[in-house]
């Protein structure tokens, strides 16, 4: 089985992915890196940068019946791929985990990443110098997230739980993957492995940092610049009302087009 771990940029997706991997490793499912061509070359983890039916098919062919392997992605998903994934989920060959975070926090993290990239002379994220630029990126990513979140059978992982109530996230992952629940000692081993050994792109790691890091004016400006954000925050982040994902007013073609403009 394959576990597709989707998350928007700077949503804590790497942390959630590593937590899923650690849970699987604790249950003796080795997280070997799949060959280049099955996953994207140049990455030390199982990462796919394009979600297409051929890519997903190759991954399913590579993973043996005795394996459960997590694969991370930020990519858009189109109608044909959504249908393929839902069929694979119904057959027990795939699981989908969607990582979620308050868009304002993603904006702050993108600005942090931009500053860090310029300081280290790295290209990725280096052009992000303002919250306004970050807001445009996050708003487009919300369209992509909406498609992933609408998949039947998807499990939702919230950043605040993954980062700050991690034992609860471990239980949620075990339940999603139909694994025996980890005992307290096993769960702590999983958590320690993620926070002390794995590369998770950790930034400030502060719960609800937007409350302290944004002025009232900046907060309102961000919400004005992200037309999808208010509903996402109110329903998904605050109420865990996942009906937001299946509303018809965001077309799939719009989401795919938006994603092509998203990655720095």
Helices and strands as residue ranges (DSSP letters): E 2-7, H 13-26, E 47-48, H 53-62, E 69-73, H 79-90, E 94-100, H 103-119, H 131-149, E 155-158, H 159-164, H 166-176, H 184-196, H 210-213, H 216-225, H 229-231, I 232-238, G 242-246, H 252-260
